[in-house]
């Protein structure tokens, strides 16, 4: 059984939104909510790694997912403690592992198209060379049911906008949902949660409100999830990587409309009149 690391949160439950006074085009004041954005500097065994800009929701999972996805931590059993201190806006992760080439890894940084500034360290793609993802079938009716269920989330987005939401789903059930100022933060949070709990991704669907870039495809592949769903669009590199890694990629998904970019052989079109629905 995996030993859970000691997790300490200082000022747990930081605000996700705040009220501010704004003025409309007629000069009339009104109260509106805006999303909170705060820096969180991550230290691994006292070495500064990165500063993330985040809402702060489930910051412990965000930090673990980020370090895992970037290749800084390999084994969950190596984790000893995670200390999130919002007074100093820092996250300290202590492990039994000693990352011998940490400076080299930090130097091999690619700035991605993530909101704010996403990064990918080291030769991440090399680690995915031998990855074989399962090829589950997904029913059109299941997809519609999941999209309906997702409309009841996005609380911060509805209140303040300016954030992305991501979810790990199974069938029409939403297992975990998180919002953050960048979609890369949201996916890292869910990756950290799955990793810490020892959950596998072969029967899961990953949903994001953001566009499907190479970074998003890579991170979902690292989680072992074979189906990627978005209400936004697709980039060329994201599309190429999805085909290469065997990910079923579904974009522009809202209501009864979607565009299936890869994995068409895995989709079961079981809703009569679907063509008419898509042409409404």
Secondary structure by P-SEA (a helix, b strand, c coil): ccccccccccccccccbbbbbbbccccbbbbbbbbbbbbbbbbccccccccccccccaaaaaaaaaaaaaccccccccccbbbbbccccbbbbbccccccaaaaaaacccccccccbbbbccccccccccbbbbbbbbbaaaaaaaaaaaccccccccccccbbbbbbbccccccbbbbcccaaaaaaaaaaaaaaaccccccbbbbbcccccaaaaaaaaaacccbbbccccccaaaaaaaaaacccccccccccccccccccccccccccaaaaaaac
